[in-house]
Amino acid sequence: MTNRTSGMLALVAVCAVVLFMGVIKKRSEWLLNILMRSILGTIAIYFVNGALAGAGIDLGVGINPVTVLTSGILGFPGLLAIYGVGVYKYL
């Protein structure tokens, strides 16, 4: 192997490592984002259920893995969808 080929392989290896680090960073940000939205969605479900129960409306939206993941992945629109299904079942 010549010096030129070794240099090219080293350059490609460094570029691959940098790209891999970028992918790892994006994935960790993505997972942290879903985790934070799940926590905030669970808190929102708890307080909205309490407010609706105080008003005499029982939609039956529970805190379970499906609702937590829905609010975590979809965010606020997911929370609205969960309550939309609850209203549909209430009617």
N, C-alpha and C positions, 0 to 999 in steps of 0.2 A: 504494500500500500504506500502510495506516495504521500508527501507532506500535504499536497493540495487536496487529496481525497480525505485524509485525516482531518484537515481543517474544515472541509465541507460537512463531514459526519459530525464533528463537534458542534458546528453551527446549527445543524438540523436538530441535534439532541438538545441544545440549549433552547431552541425555539419550541420544541415539543414540551419541555419542562415548563416553560412560561405559559404556554397554552393550557396545559394540565392544571397549573395553579389557578389560572383564571376560571376554568370550569369548576373547580372545587369551591372557589370563593362565591361564584354565582349560585351554586347549589346550596351552600350554607345560608346565604341571604334568602333564598327561596324558602327553605325549610323554616328559618326563623320568622319570616313573614307569615307563613301558614300557622305557625305556633302562636304568634301574637294575635292574629285574627281569630283563632279558635278560642283563646282565652277571653278576648273582648266579646266575642259572640256569645260565649257561655254566660258571661256577666250580664250582657244585654238581655238574653232570654230570661234569666232569673228576675231581673227588675221589670221587664215588660209583663211577665206572667204575674208578678206581684201587683203591678198597677192595674192590670185587667181584672184580677181577682178582687181587688178593692172596689172596682166599678161593677162587680157582679157578673162579669163575663168570664166563662171558663172555656178556653180554647183547647186545652189539653196538650199544649206544646211542652214536651218534656225535654230534659237535658239527658241525652244519650249519645252514644258514639256517632250515630247518623246525623243528628242535628249539629253536634260539635264540628264534625268534618265538613258538613255543608256550609256552615258559617265560616269555617276556616279556609276552605278552598275558594268559595265564591264571595266571601266578604259580606258587605251590607245587602247586596241583591239576594244573596243566599238566605239571609235572615228574613228579608221580605218574602221570599218564596216559602219559607217554612211557615210563616204566619199566614200567607195566602192559602196554603193547604189547610191550615187550622181553621180559617174562616170558611173555606169550602166545606169542610167536614161539619162545622157548626151549623151551617144552613141546612 
